[in-house]
Amino acid sequence: MQWNSLIDRVVEAPYWPEPVRVLRLSQAGGRFALAVEGLKSRQVFHRLLSTDEVSGLLRLTQAEAELFGGDGELFALGLEARRIQLGYLFDPFFAVSASRIDPLPHQLEAVYGVLLKKSRVRFLLADDPGAGKTIMAGLLLKELQYRGLLERVLIVTPANLTDQWRRELKEKFGETFEVMNRNTTTALYQENPWLKRPKLITSLDFAKQEENLRLLEQASWDMVVVDEAHKLSATRYGPEVKKSQRYRLGEVLARQSHHLLFLTATPHQGDDEKFRLLLDLLEPDLFAHTTLLEEAARAGENPILLRRLKEDMTDFEGKPLFPPRYVHSLSFRLSPSEQALYARVSAYVAKHFKRAWEEQRRNVGLAMTVLQRRLASSSYAIAQSLENRLRRLSSLREQVLKLQENPYGDYTDEDLEEMSEEERWELENSLSERLTLARNLPELEGELAELEDLAKEARTLARLEDDRKLKELLAVLEGLRQEKLLIFTEHKATLEFLVGVLKKRGYAVTSIDGSMRLEERVSREREFRDSAQVMVATEAAGEGINLQFCAVMVNYDLPWNPTRLEQRMGRVHRYGQRFDVHIYNLIAQGTREGEVLQVVLDKLEVMRAQMGSDRVYDVVGELLSDVNLEALILEHLTGRKSLAQIRAMVEARLSPERLAYLREVTLEALAQRELDLSRLREERERSEEHRLQPEYTQRFFVRALTRLGGGVERRSDGLFRIAVPYDLVRKQPGVLAREYGKTTFDPKARLEAELIAPGHPLFDLVLEEMLSQAAPVLRQGAVFQTDQGAEGVLGYLELSVVDGLGQTVSRRLYAALAGEAVEPVPPEVIVDAEPAPATKPLASGAGAEEKLLAWAYEHVLEDFYRQVAQARQREVAIRRKYASRSLEYLIDASVKKLTQYKLKSDEGEAMRLAILQEERRLQELEARQRSLEEELRRAETLHPEPAQVVALAYLYPRPSGIPSEDDPATRQAVEEAAMQVALAYERKAGRHPQDVSRENLGYDIRSEGRHIEVKGRAGVGPVVLTPNEWIASKRLGDQYWLYIVTEALTSPRLYLIQNPAAKLTPGEEVSVVRYVLDLAAWQRVAQPSG
């Protein structure tokens, strides 16, 4: 038997988990040793098979061996599946085509111009707030998935952003992530939950817990994304580094991940060393000091950081993305009755807060803080809180001694910040209603009497619904007419009060608060966008809800945490906002918190004027990072600090000298200020031309699923209903449904419809099934007829380049037609071809394969290899330049320190331990230096792999049915003559046409906004459009033109039809591969050129 005939053949057998290509075969005793490569996984398998088993494989391949005798439809579906699988090779923005996003220039540049060019992503994306870092992370995730590089992904965020991430990844990218929290881990008792799910979102402070750190050490990830990554903080004190628990989490994630992406708008926070330690998590010792970082930024070669400022972000036309933002302080005086209540409640709070401070009863102090904040919010909120406290303490008269107990534990500021809004409210209510300093019944009775008076006074005021602050709000609202207004408050009671009052006055109002599930919040967001004029929101709307369709915001009460003020502004001042943003802060004069907040806001406005930019409002938290605003308010309330002292402290933090600090904090020196918009526009146009349009993916999916036993039915509303066969569902139980009732193939369709596109589990499984079934047929080949007029063997070849680390650096798919010579053709050429029987003897497939391989090696390989090598060499050179200098700097510093220690030792000081520690550090640095150079050497060592012929087909011209045009030479002459007529017409019109007919774009000429398909006829008659041309016509609309040239070889006459898909209905559809436009139809709508 001819055992060697199995080499390079594709076979499918139960010896391997997937279809494989045979690489090597040799006898091994009484058996045969086979080395094969999986078509899907690219994994190499080694097996010893018996003679009978190899004979069975040989019979299987011989049965399929009739060259070009394969199932044409299966061949076309398999080839289209492979083309979709490798879509990123043709479309420069592939993931955009399968996502519900409209990306901006800076987002495309970050993902496609920077991140995807790296063999291993270890990167800090540090764009200003509102730049869409979630979208950039999602795009990167999708692109790496399409390349087969991601299966396990972990996203780590602050607790209040987990729902936002889950929502955006699902809605925009069709990615389903599960939130890992206490409930999830409890459900997986005695198992490592981090190993059970491939795609997870978790919170920073859940993941940092000791037990989770231990479990995460056992899990590896293809990609980890950390949002608000500046929270992974460490601080250097001399030679010692104090690592926070979050930083330790960062160290675990850095060790356990291949790709690691950090996201933050505030990476620096005014501490060079803290910033450098953050970068060390991505790539240790790449930048030993910030001077090297700045040098890399100036040279445009920073390998691990990209930062863009708000004022530099534009759309594709160069128009700024962010409109101006104006912050107004509306100060007002309380009414006499409001002032009296304020004074009495503040005195009550101050008295108990002072005593709690003295007795070190932190939670009682926290309870008093809650009451003061609710007093500042509204009479309704404080009335409700006082009544609840009175009722609860009254019910506990008999348990007065138990009131001294603290059943809630002590909470740090960090604990409170990481709670969800609903959890924080629950805790605040418990503390403010139950905790008291009363040590006996008489003391409790005295406090209850005081509370009863205060509660009665507050309720009387609340019933009037006549707060001065409410009047200020109504004045703003009346000035807006029908414009939308977002109102923020910290307290649910105030929210309920405002919703009720505004509804009574006839306003259309909706609300969002932290007790709502994500789905309900999204529903309220839509209600605000579509019908309601006013939204009243608590902090939950500052977390994951985007309201850029509203341009006016009122802070009904100001948060005592400056970071939350930034978050609130970010809901409306973000990309998509078309109008100037106005933010009104309501501040009560003569109140302790009002006085402190007014001082802060006044100084921020002064800084804004000095900078000539509203950037100051994006970094309020960083500017006041060493000022506890809440503590200042309470100290002012209790008389520990005067307003003059507070003003001096705030002015010191927000002085003109701090402008330099502000620029340092915002990393202006490291920001990329310029973007090549013209290049990005060109790439976007190329993406639009080459991308897999929804019509193509729909066409493939419907045909493939039908072949697999499923069905796709168009609904009356234009969406689709999909029935999935049981055999597919059981391959992914719990992932796939038997039926999808409301789906679409178009990313621009309604949001509630499920998008079926590459990356969706059903689409991907159908793709894999087609590739598996078609693998033998792709090698066997099939026959097709085409309107292109060419005849020969169509070959698809894959070329790859690998590095010394064993990684595939780049892979490309090429198509070429082997006739008398070998000519490159667009890979999409098969889309418009029709499976057909062989009607005449065909050329040798074996000979054609040799010609195709020779063509690839002679004309394609070297240029491909050179491009890949140049990109890799630049990447390695940058890493070597900065990492080597950094390590040299650290080694030099270590040597100097060691010398100093030894000199001190010679003088009699006890330096033995210090010398041993520094010698160990020096050895580690020198080992890292050697390891780095070896890694870089392997990374820059590239070699191409042998070319692989993945499919062969025989193409021959389709008969036109018109005797005068069936001759190939005549048909070609007609087409060439028609093209010359069309090109001449365009030039005469003053345009500059480009012939793109060889690119198979669905049109032949691109001419300054016109996309022109040219059809020539030797006489006069019907014309035929291919599916590719018809789809392009529908997609491009008025930009698509059909130029018909009749009597092209004798007396040419040109007819023009703009947007033919809108004006014509194909008279006949032939096997779904041709759309025939009859003569009467096209003449009725055509415009003669003369």
N, C-alpha and C positions, 0 to 999 in steps of 0.2 A: 504493500500500500504506500501511497505517496504521503507519508506523515507530514513532510515539510509544507504541503499545500495548506495546512491549517494556519501557518504563520501569517499574521496580519489579518486574519479573518475574525469577524465578530460572531460569537456564539453565545447561546443562552442555555444553561443547563443547571441542574440542582447542585452542582459542585460549588457554585459561587452565588453570592446574594444579589447579583445584578448581571446584566449583559456585560461581556468582557471582550477585549481584543487580545488575541494570542500574540505574545511578544517573542517567546523562545520555547523550543521543544527539543528535548534530547532524551535518548534512552538511558535508563538507570536500572540496570539489572533486568528483571522481567517486567518492569514498568516504564512509564514515560514521565519525565519531569517537565511540568509546564509552568511557565511564568506568564501571567496574564494581567491586564490592566482593566479595572472597572471603568465603564464608560461614564458613569455618573460621579463616582467618588474619586476617580483617578488613583485609587489605591491599587498597589501591585500585590497580587495573590500568588502563592507558590503551592502547587499540588502535585502529588504522585498519583497518576491514574493508571489503571490496568490497560492492557492491550484492547480488551473488549470495549472499555469506556472510550478510549481514543478512537476506535473504529466507529463507535456510535456518533461521535462528534463529526467524524469525517463524512459519514453517510448523511448526516444532517446538513452539512454545508454543501455537499454535492447535489442534494435534492433542491437546494436553493440556488444552484450555481448558474442557472441560465442567465447570462449577462443581460441586463436591462429587461428582465422578464418579471420584475417584481410588481406588486400591487401599487399602481400609480397614486391612488388617493392616500394610502398609508405612507408612501414615500413623501408626498407633499406635506402631510401632517407632521411627520417626524422631522422633516427639514425645517418646517416653520416653527416647531417646538424648539429645535436647537437654535434657530435664529432669535427667537424670543428670549431663550435662556442666556444668549450672548448679546442681548440688545445693547448693553452698556458699551460694546465695542463700536457700535455705529452711531449711537445717540450720545452726544457729549453730556446731556442732562437726563439720563435714562430714568432715574427715580422720579423726576418731576412729572414725567408722562403718566406714571401710575399712582400719583398722589393728588390729593385735593388741596393744592397750594398754588399760589402765584408768586414765585420767589423773586426776591430783589437782587440787584447787582452784587451787593456786599455779601449776601448769603450764598449766591452761586460761586463767587470768587473764593470764599472760605472753604466750601466743600469740594468744588471741582478744581479750583486753582491751587489749593494748598493741601488739604487733608488727604484727598484721594491719591495724591502723588507720592505719599509716604508709604513705604513698605510696611511700617508698623506705626500706627497712630498713637503717639504719647504727646498730648497737646493741651494747651490752655487757650480756650476761646474767651476773650475778655472784652467783648464789645459792650458799648454803653447799654443801659436799660432800654427795653422796647425794641431791640434790634432783631428779635426773633431767634434767639439761640436754640429754643426748642425745635424750631423748623430746621435749623442747620444740623442739629444732632439727629433728627429724624431722617433727613436726607442721607446723611452719612451711614446711618444704620441700614437703610434700604439698599444703598449702593453696595455696601459690603456683603449684605445678604445675597444680592444678585450675583456676586462674584463667588458665592459659596464659601465665604470666610466667616460667617457668623451662624451659630446655633444658640449659644448660651449668652444672654445679655442681662446685665444688672444695671438698673438706674437708681441712683441714690440722691434723694432730695430732702430739703426740710419737710417736716411732717405736713405743713399746710399746703404743700405743692404736689403731694402724691396724686391727688385726684385730678389736678390740672394736667399732669403728665399723662396719666392714663387716658384721659379724655382726648387730648390733642393727638396722641399717637394713634388712637382708634379712629377718630374722625378724619384726620388729615392723611394718615399713612396706612390705615387698615390694619394696624398692628395691635394685637391683643396682649396686654400685659396684666399680670396679677399683682395685687398689692400684698407684700409680705409684712405682716404685723403680728401682734400678740395673738390674735384670734387664729391666724393661719398656722402659726407654730404649735398652738395648743391642739389643733385638729390633727397634726402629724406627730403625735406624741411618740417618743423614742426613735424617731427618724430624723435625719438631717434635712430640714425643710429646704435648705438652699440647694440641695442636690435634686429635689423632686420636680422642680419647675424650670423650664429653659428660659423664660422671659419674666423678669421680676422687677417691681418697683418697691423700694423700701425707704424709710426715713433715716436720716443721719443718726438720730439719737436712739432709734431702735437698733440699728446695725452696730452701733458702737458698744453695746452692752457686752460684758465679758463673755457670757455664754455664746452670744452670736459671733463675736470675734473668733472664738475657738472653732465654731462650726464653719465659719467662712474660710478659715485656714484650710479646710478640707475640700473646698469647692473651687473649681477653676472656671474662668469666664473668657469667652472670646472677646467681649467688649464690656467695659464698665464706663458709665457716664455719671459724673458727680456734678449736680447743680448746686449753686452757691458754694463753690469749692473753697472759697476763702475761709469757710468755717473749719476747714482742716488745718488748725493753727498749731504752731510750735514756736517757742520763744527761746532765744539763746541768752544765757547769763554767763558771760565770760566763756570758759571752755565747755560749759554744760549746756545741754539743750533740754528744756522742759517741754515734753510732748503732751498735748491734751489727749483725752480719750478719742476725740474725733481724728486727731492726727494719727494715732495708732491704727484707727480704722483705715485711714488713707494708706498706711504702710502695708496693711494686709491686702487691700484691693490692688495696690501697685504690684505686689508679688504674684497675685493670683489671676491677673488679667494680661491678655496679649495687647489689645488696644485699650487705651485709657484716655478719656476725654474729660477735661475739667471745664466747667462753665461758671463764670462769675463776671459781674459788671464792676466789682470792686476788689481786684486781686491784691492791691498793694497795702492799703490801710495804714500808710504812713510809716511802715517799718521795713527797711530794706532787707534785714536778715530774715524776718518772718516771711517776706515775699520769696526770698531765695530758697528757704526751706520748703515752701509750697512747691516750687519748681523742682526741687530735689526728688519729690515723689514721682514726677514724670520721668526724669532722667537724672540720676544722681551726679552731682559735680559737673554738670554741663556748663553752668555759669557760677564760678566761684565768687564773683563779685558783680555788682550791677553795672560797672563800667563796660564789661563785656556784653551785657544785655543791650545797652544803649548803642554800642558799636554795631551789633548785629542788626538792630532796628534801623539804624541809618543806612546800612548796606542792603537792606531789604532781604536779609537771609536768616532771620530768626527761626530756628528749626522747631521751636516748641511753643511759641506764643504769637497770637494775632490779636490786635486791638484796633477797633475803629470807633471814632467819636461820633456822637449824634449829628453834630453840625456838618460832618463830612459825608453822611449817608444820603444818597439820592436815588431817584428812580432811574429808569433807562434813558430818560430824556434829560437827566441832569438836574431835575427839580428836587429841592430838599424834601426829605421824608417827613420831618417833624416841624409842624407850624410853631409859631411863637407861643410861649406860655406866660400868662400874666397872673400873678398871685396878689389878691386884694385882702386887706384886713378890714373887716367891718366891726368896729367896736361900738358898743352900746351900753347904756346905763340900765341897771336893774330898776324895776319899780320899787317904791318904798316897801311894799309888802314882800317882794322877792328879796330885797336887800336884808330885811329883818330875818327872814327864814334862813338866808345864806349865813348870816352872822351867828345865829343860834346853833345851826347844825355844824358849822365849822368849829365853833367853840366846843361842842360835844366831841367831835372827831379829834380835835387837837388835844383835849384833856385826856382822852383815852389812849391816843397814840403816844403821848409823852410817857404815860405810865407803862404802857406796853414796852416801850423802848427801855425804860429803866428796869423793868422786871424781865427783860429779854424774852418777851412773849411775841415772837416774830409774827405768828399767824393772827394774833389779835390786831397787831399793827397793820397787817395786810387787810383784815376785815374793815378797819377804819379807812384805809386807802380806797377800798371799793366804794364805801359810802360817800367819800369826798368826790370821787370821779362821777358818781351818779348824781350828786348834787349839782355838779357843774354841767351835767348833760341836760336835765330837764326837771321841772317840778313833778312831772308824772313819774319819772324814774325814781327820784328820791322818796316820793310819797309811798310808792309800792315797796321799796326796800325797807323803809322805816316801819311800815305796817307789818311786813313779813317778819322783821326782827322782833317787834313787839309781840306778835302772836307766838312765835317760836319760843322766846325767852319766858313768856307767861306760862306756856305749857310745861316748862321745866322748873317751876318754882320748887317742887318737892325734891328736885335733884340738883340743888344749887352747888353742892360740892363737886358733882360730876362736871359742872361747867368749867371747872379749873383744868380738866383734862383736855388734851389735844389729840383727838382720834385721827387727825388728818395727816400727821407727819409734817415735816418742814419742807418747804418748796423753795428752790433757788430761782433767780430770775430766768436762768436758762431753762429750767423745768417748765415755768409758766409760758415762755415763748414757744416751746415746742408742743404745747397742748393745742388740740383743735379748739376752735372757738366755743363749741358746745361743751367740751370738757372744762374749759376755763370758766365758763359761766356757771357750770354746776359746782365747781369748787368755790368760786366767789360767793355764790348764794349760800353754800353751806357755812362758810366762814362768817359772812356778814350777818347771818341769821342766828347762829348758835353761840359763837365765842364771845365771852365777856370776861372782864377782870374781877367781877363781883366774887367776894370770898365767903359771903354769908347772906342770909335772907334779907336783912335790912339793906345791905348795899344793893342787892338785886332789886328790891322794891323801889329804892331811890332811882335807879337807872330806868326802871319800867315807867315810873311816873314821868320822868323827863322825856322818854321815848313817846309816851302817849300824847303829850303836849305837842311835840315836834311832828308826829305823824298826822295829828288832826290839822295842824297849821298847813302842812304840805298838801294834804288831800284837798283842803279848801281851795288852795291856789290851783292845784291841778284841774279841779272841776271847772274852773273859769275858762280854761283853754285860752289864756290871754298873756302868755309869757312874752316879755319884750324880745327875747331871741326869736320866738316864732314870728313876731311881726317883721323882724329883719329878713327872715327867710321868705315870708310872703311878698315882701317888697322886691326881692330878687326875682322871684317867680313871676310876679305880675309884669316885670320889665322884659321878660323873655317872650311874651306872647305864646307861640306854639312850640318854641324851641325846647328840646329835652333837657332835663335837669337830673343830675345824680346827687343824692344827699347821703352823706356818711355820718353814722353815729356808732359809738362803741357798744351801746346798750340796747338790748332787745325791747325793754319797756319803752324807751324813747322811740324806737322804730314803730312799735304798735301805736303809740300816741300820735306820731306824725302821719302815719298811714290813715288813721281814723279821721284826724282833723282835715287833711287834704281832700279825702274823699267827700267829706261833708261840704266842702267848698266847691265840689264839682270837678276836681282834677282826676284824670285817669292815672291811677297809681298802682305800682307793683312793688314788691320788696324781695330782698334776699337776706337770709341770715344763716348762721352756722349750724342751726338745727336741721337744715334741709339736706337731703341727699344730693349728690352731684347732678343726677338726672333732673331733679326739681329745680336746682339752681340754673341749669341750662335752659329749662323751659321758661323760667322767669326772665332770663336774659333775652330770649326770643320775644317774649311779651313786651318787654321794654323797647326792643328794636322796632317791633311791628305795630304796636298800638298804644301803649302807655306813654304819657308824657313825662312822668316822674318815677324814678326808682329811689326808694329809701333802702339803704344797705348798711349792714354792719361789716366788720373786717373781712368776712367771708367773701365779699365782692372784691376785696383787694387781693384775693388769692385765687387766681385761676380763671377769672371772668374778664373778658375783654369787651370794653364798652366804648370803642373809639368812634361809634356813631353818635356819641353825646360829647358836647364840647364845653359844657358848663357844669361845675361841681361845687357843692357847698359842704364844708366841714362843719356840721351842726355842733359837734363837739370835737375838739382837737385831741388826737392821741398824745399820751405822755411819753410815747416811744417814738423818736424821730424817724426811725426806719419805716414805721407804719405810715407815716405821712408820705414818704417816697412811694410806698406801694400803692396808696390811694391815688396819687397823681398818675401813676403808671397805668391805671385802668383806662384813662381817657387820653393821656398824652403818649401815644404810641403810633406805630405805623398804621395807616388807614384813616387817621384823623385828617379831615379836609379843612377844618376851620381853626382859627386861633382859639386856644384853650384859655378859659377864665376860671380861676379857682378862688372861691370866697371863704375866708376863715372868720367864723363868728366868735368874737371875744368879748366877754363881759368885763367892763371896767369896774374897778373897785373890788375885784375878787383876787385871791392869792394866786390861783393858777392862771387867771387871765393876765395878771401883771407879768408873771414869769414868761408865759408864752409870747406875749407882745414884745418883750425885750428880744427874744430869739428871732421872731419873724422880722422885726425891724432891722436887726443886724444882717440877716440873710438877704434882705432886699438891698441893703447898702452894698454887700459883697456882689450881688448880681449886677448892680449898676457899675461897680468898679471893673468887673470882668467883661461887661458888655455881652454877657451870656447868661442864660438861666440854668447853666450846668450845676450851679451851687445847689439847686433843689434835688439833683440826682445823687448827691453825696452828703446829705444832711447827717445821716447816721455816722459816716466816717468823720466828718468835721467835729461832731459832738460825741465821738466814741469814748472820750475820757470824761464826759460830763453825764451824770445820771440825772436826767431831767425830772424824773418822778421824785427822786430824793430832794432835789432843789425845791420843788413845789412844796413838799411836806415840811422841809426845814423852814421855808418861808411861812407856812401855815402855823407851825409851832413856835415861831419867833426865834429860831436858832440862827437864821440868816436874814439880814435886811435886804430890801430890794436893791439898794445901792451895792451891797456885796455881790449879789447875784448878777447885777448888770456888769460889774467889773469882771467877774469870772467869765461870763458869756462873751464880753468884748475881747477878752484875752484869747478866747478860742476862735473868735470870728473877726480877728483884726485884719487890717490890710496886709500885714506881714504874712498872714496865713494864706494869701493867694498863692505864694510859691509852694506852700505845703499842699494846697488844693491841687495844683498842677502835678505835683509829685504823686499824690494819692490817685489821681485819675490817669497816671501813666501817659501824659501827653507826649513825653519824649519817646515813648515806645510805640505810639500809635501810628498806624499806616494811614497817611492823609490822602493818598491819591488812589484812584481806581481807573483802570483802562476801560471806559464805558464802550468805546467803539469796538474793542475786541469782544467784550461780553455780548454786545448786540449781534455781532457776526455769529458768535457761537450759539446764541439763542435762535437765530434764523436757521442755522445748520441743524440744530436740534429739532426745530419745527419741521424741517424737510425730511429728516431721516428717522424721526421718532416713530415708534410703533403706535399708530393712531388707534383710538378706541375701536374704529371699524375693523381694523386688522385683528386685534385681539378678540373681538366679538366673533368675527368670521371663523377664526381658528377654534375658539372654545366651543361654539355651537356644533361645528362639524365633528370635533374630537369627542365631545361628550355624547353626541348622538351615536357615534361609532362604539362608544363604551357602554351603551345601553341606557343612557339618560336622555333628558329632553329639556329643551328651552322653549318657553312659550311667551310671546309678546303680549303684555297686558294692554288694556284699553287706554291707560295713561302714559303709554310709551315705555314703561319699565318692563322688567322680565320676571317670569316665574321659572325657577329651575328645579327639576326633579333629578335627584342624584341616585344612581343605582346602588343597591345594597352592597355589591362587591367593592365599591369604592369607599362607602361609609365605614365598613368594617376594617379597612386598612388604617383609619385614623379615628377610632371610637372616641367619643367625647369631644372631638374637634369638628367633625363634619356633621351637617344635618341632612336628613332625607329630602327635605325641601327647603328652598329659599324663596319666600313669597314676594319679596320686593327688592330687586337687584337692578344694577345698571353696569354698563361697561364704560361709561363716560364719566371721568372725574368731575366734570362740571355739572353733572346732574344733581337732583335734589339730595340734600344731606342725609335724609332719613333712609334713602335707598342704599343697600350694601353694595360697595364697589367690588366688582369681580375683575381683577387685574393681576399681573405678576406680583407675587407676594401674598396674595390671598391663599389660604390653605387649600381650597377647592381648586382654584386655578392651577396652583403649583402641582397638585397631585395629578390632575389631568395631563399636565405637561410631562411629568415623569412617566406616566403610563404610556403616553404616545412615544416618548423616546425609547422606552423599553420594548414596545411592540414593533417599532419601526427599525430598530438597530440592524437586524439582518438585511432588511429590504434596502436600507441606505447603502450598504456595501454591494448588494446585488445590482441595484440600479433599476430605473424604470424609464419609460419613453413618454415624452411630452411633445405636444405641438404648441407653437407660439406665434404671435403676430409680429415678432421682432425681425423675422426674415433670415435669421441665422440658423446654421445647421452644424452640429458637432456634439462632442461630449462635454457636458457641463460638470465641472468638478468643484467640490468645496474642500478647502484645505485649512488645517489649523497649524499655526506656528506658535511656539512658546520659547521663552527665555527663562532660565533658572539661574540662581546665584549659588555661591559656595555654602550658604546656610541651608540649602535644600528647598528654598522657597521659589515658587513660580512668580517671577517678577512681572511678566506681561504675557498675554495670550491674545492672538488675533485670528479672525476667520476671513479667508479670502475666497473669492469665486472667480473662475476663469473658464473660458470656452475653448476647447481644443478641436480645431478644425484643421485646415491646412497649416495654420499657425495657432499659437496660444494667445488669446487676448483676454485681459481682465474684464469682468462684467460686474454690475452691482449684485450683491447677494440676493436682493429682492426680486431678481428676474423670474424666479420660479413662481412668484405670486400670481402672475398673469398667464402662466402656462397651464395647459389642460392635459390630464393623463390621456394617453392615446395608445392604440395598438401599433406595433411595428408594421409598417406597410411596405417595407423594402429591406434588403440586407443592410445591417448597420456596421459601422466601422468598428475596429477592434477596441474593446474597452481596456484591455491590458496595455496596448500600445499608447492609448490616450492617457492612462494613469502615469506611465513613465514620462510622457511629454509634460504633463501637469506638474509633476515633481521637479523635473528639470527646470521648468519655467520658474517655479517657486524659489529654487536655490539660486538661479541666475539673476532674477529680476526683483525679487521681493525680500528675501531673507536678510541680505546685508544692510539694506536701508532700515528695515525693521529693527535689526539688532543694534545698529548705530544709534537710532533714536532712543531706545531703551537704555543703552549703555551711557549715553550723554546725560540723561536724566538721573540715573543712579550715581554716576560719578560726581555730579554736582551735589546731590544729597549727602553723599559720604564725605566729600571735601568740606562741606559746612560743619558737619558733626565733628570731623577731625580737627578743624581749625579751632573751634571753641572748646570742645571737650579736652583736647590735648593741652591747650593753654591753661584751662581751669585746673587740671590735675597738676601741671607743672607749678602753678601758683600755690596750690595746696601743699605739694611736696616741699617746695621751697620754704613755705611758712613753717611746716613741721620740722624741717632741718634746723631752721633758725631757733625755734623753740627748744629743740633738743639740745642745741649748743648752749643756750642760756641755762637750761636746767643743769647741764654737766658743769658749767662754770660755777654755779651756785653750790653744787655738790662738792667741788674742789675747795670751796671756801668754808665748807663745814656744815652747810644746811642739809636737812634730811630730805633728799630729793629722789630717793630710790624708787618709790612707787610712781611718782610723776614721770621719771625717766622710762620705766617699764611700759607705762600706758602710752607715752608718746612714740616709743619705738614700735609698739604694736600698731598704732595708727599709721606710722610711716610705712610699715610693711604692707598694710591693707591698701594704702594709696598706690604704692608701687605695683602691687598685684592687680589693682583695678586698671592701671595704666597699660600693663601688658595685655590684660583681657580685652580692653577696649580696642587696642590696635589689631589684635587677632580677629575680633568681630568685624571691624571695618574692612580688614583685608579680605575676609570671606564675602562680605556684603558687596564689594566692588568687583569680585571675580564672577563674571557672567559667561554663560555658554548657551547657545541655541540648542533646542532639542530637535530631533529629526522631524520633518514635516509629516503630518498625518492627513491622508485623504479620507475624509469622513463620509463623503457621499458622491455618487456618480449618477448622472442622468443623460439620456440622449434627447437632444432637442432637434426638431425639424419644423420648417415653416408650415403654418396652417393654411390650407387652400382658401383663397378669398371668395371663391364662388364666382369670380369675374374672370373669364378666360384671358382677357387682355392683361390682367395683373397677377396671374398665378405664377408667371415666370419670375424667379427670384431676382434676376438682373433688372427686369422691368420694374418690379416693386421697389427695389432699392433706388433706381433712377427717379421714380415718382416721388419717393420720400425726400430725396436730396433736393430735387427741384422745388418741392413745396417748402422746405426749410429755407431755401434761398429767397423765395418770394416773401415769406414771413419776416425774415431778418432784414431784408431791404425795406419793407414797409415800416418796421420799427425805427430804422436809422433815418428814414425820410421824415418820420414824425419827431425827430430830435431826441430820441431815446438811445440808450446804449445797451443793446441786447447781448445776452450771453447764451451760447448754445450749451445746454446741460442735458441733452437728449441721452447721453450715455450713462447718466447717473440713475435712471429709472425712478425719478421723483414723482411721476404722475403728470408731468408736463415737460416740454422740450426746450422752452426758452424762458429765461428770467430777464425781465426788462423794466427796471425802475418801478416796482409796484405791481407789474403785471406778471402773472404766471401763465404762460401760453402753451397750449397743446396744439400741435400742428397735424392736420390730417390732409393727405394729398390723394387725389383721384386722377387716374388717367383720363377718365371721362367725367360724367356727372352721375351721382347715385348716393346710396346710403353710406354712412360712416359708422365705424365701430369704435367704441371706447372700452378699454380694459377695466377691470375692477379697480386697479390702482389709480387710473385716470379719473374714474367716476367718483371714487372716494376723495381724491384731491380736489375735485370740482366742488363737492359738497362742503368740504372743510374750508376751502379758501373763499367761497362765495363770490363776491363782486371782484375779487382780485384774480379770479380764474377766467381765462379767455380761451375759447375754442376758435382757432383759425382754420378754415376749410379752404383748400385750394383745389378747384376743379380744372380739368384739362391741363394738368400741371406740365405735361411735356410738349404741348402744342400752343394753346392760347390761355395761359394761366389766368384765373380769376379768383380773387381772394374774398372770402366772406368771414365776418366777425360775429361771434356770439359771446356776450359777457354773461358769466354765471349760468352756464348751460344746465346745471343740475336743477336750478330754480325754474327754468323756462321750458325744459323738455322732459318728457317721460319716455324712457326707452321703449321702443315699439316691440322689441323682442329680447328676451334674456336667454342666452344660450349657455346651458350647463353652468350658470353662475360665473362664467369666465369672460363673457363679452356682453356689452350693452350696445344694441343696434339702434341707431337713430335713422329712421327712414327719410328719404329725400324730401317729401312734402313737409315733414315736421321741421327739419332743420332749416329748410328754405323759408318757412313761415316766420321764424324769429331772427334769422341772420341779417346782418347789416353789410351790404356790399362795401368794400374798401374804397371804391371810387365814388 
